[in-house]
Amino acid sequence: MHSLSRRQLLAGATVLSASAAIPRAFAQAPSGPFTLPPLPYAPSKNEPHIDTQTMELHHDKHHAAYVTNLNTALAQHAEAAKMPLQELLANLGKLPDSVRTAIRNNGGGHANHTMFWQIMGGSGGEPSGELKAAIERDLGGFQKFQTDFNTVGLGQFGSGWVFVTVTPEGKLGLVAKPNQDTPLMDGGRVLMGNDVWEHAYYLKYQNRRADYLKAWWNVLDWNKIAERYAAAKAGKLTI
């Protein structure tokens, strides 16, 4: 029997250790045009307002499933698979009936969550500069905006999202969408939004959606949101 040297055993252990450190979602990355983006910060970054386990499950399981299912739906539709996500969602009516719902649900889920991770990981507070001025102009000031946003989120029946939309001229609006629908499906753009599906908050807040909505403001990164606002005005904001 061939015996392994101590050096070979140590080398093998190092490889196994490195492999184990790779998050499961990435080790089993789905085949297709879309991939799961990594969290831009540690899953614990939003503690105590959003717990680490929720972040891990939300990103590594829920978001990963949307990406996998989206790629599966596109597997037999090469032309659609070549489209950028925002164009795919804006042209749902042109897609084959057999895959339209799967792409709507999973493409919307992928777009919504990709935006969601980008705007969190901060320390809350209030926006400044041009974004603050736009909120005052279009949404009645920051305090009214917060109150209205939370009210819309709380009033969304069942699963869904509450969004702030933004036009190329920089005008802001407030809208709720069911399930994984998104303003991208109407040809619009999303400045920011909050996920009010129960999987986003149930481990910590149970049925207290209002408490979750209130706490969420503490983890926003207004610098990132301001970057999205500038990109929208420059015609460069995608999802």
HURAQUI-V194633 format. One record per residue. N is the residue number from 1. RES is the residue in one letter. NEAR is the number of other C-alpha atoms within 10 Angstrom. Layout:
# HURAQUI-V194633
N/RES/NEAR + N/RES/NEAR
This chain:
# HURAQUI-V194633
1/M/3 + 2/H/4 + 3/S/6 + 4/L/9 + 5/S/9 + 6/R/9 + 7/R/9 + 8/Q/11 + 9/L/10 + 10/L/12 + 11/A/12 + 12/G/12 + 13/A/12 + 14/T/12 + 15/V/10 + 16/L/11 + 17/S/11 + 18/A/10 + 19/S/12 + 20/A/11 + 21/A/9 + 22/I/11 + 23/P/12 + 24/R/13 + 25/A/16 + 26/F/14 + 27/A/11 + 28/Q/11 + 29/A/14 + 30/P/19 + 31/S/12 + 32/G/15 + 33/P/16 + 34/F/19 + 35/T/17 + 36/L/20 + 37/P/16 + 38/P/14 + 39/L/16 + 40/P/12 + 41/Y/13 + 42/A/12 + 43/P/19 + 44/S/16 + 45/K/18 + 46/N/20 + 47/E/13 + 48/P/12 + 49/H/19 + 50/I/22 + 51/D/18 + 52/T/16 + 53/Q/13 + 54/T/18 + 55/M/23 + 56/E/16 + 57/L/15 + 58/H/18 + 59/H/22 + 60/D/19 + 61/K/13 + 62/H/17 + 63/H/21 + 64/A/26 + 65/A/19 + 66/Y/25 + 67/V/26 + 68/T/20 + 69/N/18 + 70/L/27 + 71/N/23 + 72/T/17 + 73/A/21 + 74/L/20 + 75/A/14 + 76/Q/11 + 77/H/14 + 78/A/10 + 79/E/8 + 80/A/18 + 81/A/18 + 82/K/12 + 83/M/13 + 84/P/13 + 85/L/21 + 86/Q/21 + 87/E/16 + 88/L/21 + 89/L/25 + 90/A/17 + 91/N/18 + 92/L/17 + 93/G/11 + 94/K/10 + 95/L/15 + 96/P/11 + 97/D/10 + 98/S/9 + 99/V/16 + 100/R/18 + 101/T/14 + 102/A/18 + 103/I/24 + 104/R/22 + 105/N/18 + 106/N/23 + 107/G/26 + 108/G/27 + 109/G/22 + 110/H/29 + 111/A/23 + 112/N/25 + 113/H/23 + 114/T/18 + 115/M/19 + 116/F/15 + 117/W/17 + 118/Q/18 + 119/I/23 + 120/M/25 + 121/G/22 + 122/G/18 + 123/S/14 + 124/G/15 + 125/G/12 + 126/E/15 + 127/P/17 + 128/S/13 + 129/G/8 + 130/E/13 + 131/L/21 + 132/K/15 + 133/A/15 + 134/A/19 + 135/I/20 + 136/E/16 + 137/R/12 + 138/D/14 + 139/L/20 + 140/G/14 + 141/G/14 + 142/F/16 + 143/Q/13 + 144/K/13 + 145/F/17 + 146/Q/15 + 147/T/12 + 148/D/15 + 149/F/23 + 150/N/21 + 151/T/14 + 152/V/17 + 153/G/25 + 154/L/20 + 155/G/13 + 156/Q/18 + 157/F/13 + 158/G/12 + 159/S/15 + 160/G/20 + 161/W/23 + 162/V/24 + 163/F/24 + 164/V/20 + 165/T/22 + 166/V/23 + 167/T/16 + 168/P/17 + 169/E/10 + 170/G/19 + 171/K/17 + 172/L/21 + 173/G/15 + 174/L/18 + 175/V/16 + 176/A/23 + 177/K/17 + 178/P/15 + 179/N/19 + 180/Q/21 + 181/D/21 + 182/T/32 + 183/P/22 + 184/L/22 + 185/M/18 + 186/D/12 + 187/G/12 + 188/G/17 + 189/R/23 + 190/V/25 + 191/L/26 + 192/M/24 + 193/G/22 + 194/N/24 + 195/D/21 + 196/V/25 + 197/W/17 + 198/E/16 + 199/H/15 + 200/A/21 + 201/Y/24 + 202/Y/15 + 203/L/13 + 204/K/16 + 205/Y/16 + 206/Q/12 + 207/N/12 + 208/R/13 + 209/R/20 + 210/A/15 + 211/D/16 + 212/Y/21 + 213/L/20 + 214/K/14 + 215/A/15 + 216/W/18 + 217/W/19 + 218/N/20 + 219/V/20 + 220/L/24 + 221/D/19 + 222/W/21 + 223/N/15 + 224/K/17 + 225/I/19 + 226/A/20 + 227/E/14 + 228/R/25 + 229/Y/27 + 230/A/18 + 231/A/16 + 232/A/22 + 233/K/15 + 234/A/12 + 235/G/12 + 236/K/12 + 237/L/18 + 238/T/17 + 239/I/23
